[in-house]
């Protein structure tokens, strides 16, 4: 079964608003008088439920960052290739070079991702106390 436009709008609204079915039905253009009933029926429709799951999976995949993406980002920040945005007193947004402290933090995080920094190991040494008779060697 193909989805009609209103059902497609419901799916997108449902996902974008965090799962509020009544609000999504309202935004999709369903009757205000029956919005709760329609929302419940829409979620029970297996085609719509499957379409919601499929769309959520697509969005998750689009947002997923790989380790390579993270490493590439940190490298660009450390090297000063990525700037920061600041707002001037007049309200204009301008691009400025990344501040040194932010570049240092990016370098630290890059080191962590690459495993350069190893956690310090703490070794606790406890003395052994022997209680009881102590026998000296007869040879001495």
C-alpha positions in Angstrom: 0.0 0.0 0.0 1.3 3.4 -1.0 1.2 6.2 1.5 -0.8 9.3 0.6 0.6 12.8 1.1 -1.1 13.4 4.4 0.3 10.1 5.8 3.8 11.1 4.6 3.4 14.5 6.3 2.3 12.6 9.5 5.4 10.4 9.4 7.8 13.3 9.0 6.0 15.4 11.7 5.9 12.4 14.1 9.6 11.9 13.7 10.6 15.6 13.9 8.5 16.3 17.0 9.9 13.4 18.9 7.0 11.0 18.7 3.9 13.1 19.6 1.3 11.4 17.4 -1.6 13.9 18.1 0.6 16.9 17.3 1.9 15.1 14.1 -1.7 14.3 13.0 -2.7 18.0 13.6 0.3 19.2 11.6 -0.4 16.7 8.8 -3.9 18.2 8.3 -6.1 15.6 10.0 -9.4 16.9 11.5 -8.9 18.6 14.9 -12.1 16.9 16.1 -10.7 13.4 15.6 -7.0 14.1 16.0 -6.5 11.7 18.9 -8.4 8.9 17.2 -6.7 9.4 13.9 -3.2 9.6 15.6 -3.9 6.2 17.3 -5.1 4.6 14.1 -2.2 6.0 12.1 0.3 4.4 14.6 -1.6 1.1 14.4 -1.4 1.0 10.6 1.5 -1.4 9.9 2.5 0.3 6.7 2.9 3.6 8.5 4.6 2.0 11.5 7.1 0.3 9.1 7.6 3.6 7.2 8.3 5.4 10.5 10.9 2.7 11.5 12.5 2.9 8.0 12.7 6.7 8.0 14.2 6.7 11.6 16.8 4.2 10.5 17.7 6.4 7.5 18.0 9.5 9.6 20.2 7.6 12.2 22.5 6.5 9.4 22.8 10.0 8.0 23.8 11.4 11.4 26.2 8.6 12.2 29.8 9.7 12.4 32.6 7.3 11.8 35.9 7.3 13.7 37.5 8.6 10.5 35.1 11.6 10.5 36.0 12.4 14.1 39.8 12.1 13.5 39.5 14.3 10.4 37.6 16.9 12.3 40.1 17.1 15.2 43.0 17.2 12.7 41.4 20.2 10.9 40.8 22.0 14.2 44.3 21.4 15.4 45.8 22.6 12.1 43.6 25.7 12.2 41.7 24.8 9.1 38.4 25.2 10.8 37.5 28.6 12.3 35.0 29.7 14.8 32.1 32.0 14.4 31.7 35.1 16.5 29.0 37.8 16.6 30.3 41.4 16.4 28.7 44.2 18.6 26.8 45.2 15.5 25.2 41.7 15.3 27.2 40.5 12.2 28.5 36.9 12.3 32.1 36.6 11.3 34.6 33.7 11.0 37.7 33.9 13.2 40.6 31.6 13.6 40.2 28.8 16.2 41.5 29.9 19.6 44.7 28.2 20.8 43.0 26.7 23.9 40.4 25.1 21.6 43.1 23.8 19.3 44.9 22.3 22.3 41.7 20.6 23.5 41.2 19.2 20.0 44.7 17.9 20.0 44.1 16.2 23.4 40.9 14.6 22.1 42.6 13.5 18.9 45.3 11.9 21.0 42.6 10.0 23.0 40.9 8.8 19.8 44.2 7.6 18.4 45.2 6.0 21.7 48.3 8.1 22.1 47.6 8.8 25.7 47.5 5.7 27.9 45.9 5.8 31.3 48.5 5.6 34.1 48.6 2.3 36.0 48.6 2.5 39.7 50.2 -0.5 41.3 49.7 -0.9 45.0 52.4 -2.8 46.9 51.6 -4.3 50.2 54.3 -5.8 52.5 53.9 -9.4 53.5 54.2 -10.0 57.2 55.2 -13.5 58.3 54.1 -14.4 61.8 55.4 -17.2 63.8 58.8 -18.8 64.7 61.7 -17.9 62.5 64.4 -20.5 62.3 67.9 -19.5 61.4 70.0 -21.7 59.2 72.3 -23.9 61.1 75.1 -23.3 58.7 75.7 -19.8 59.8 
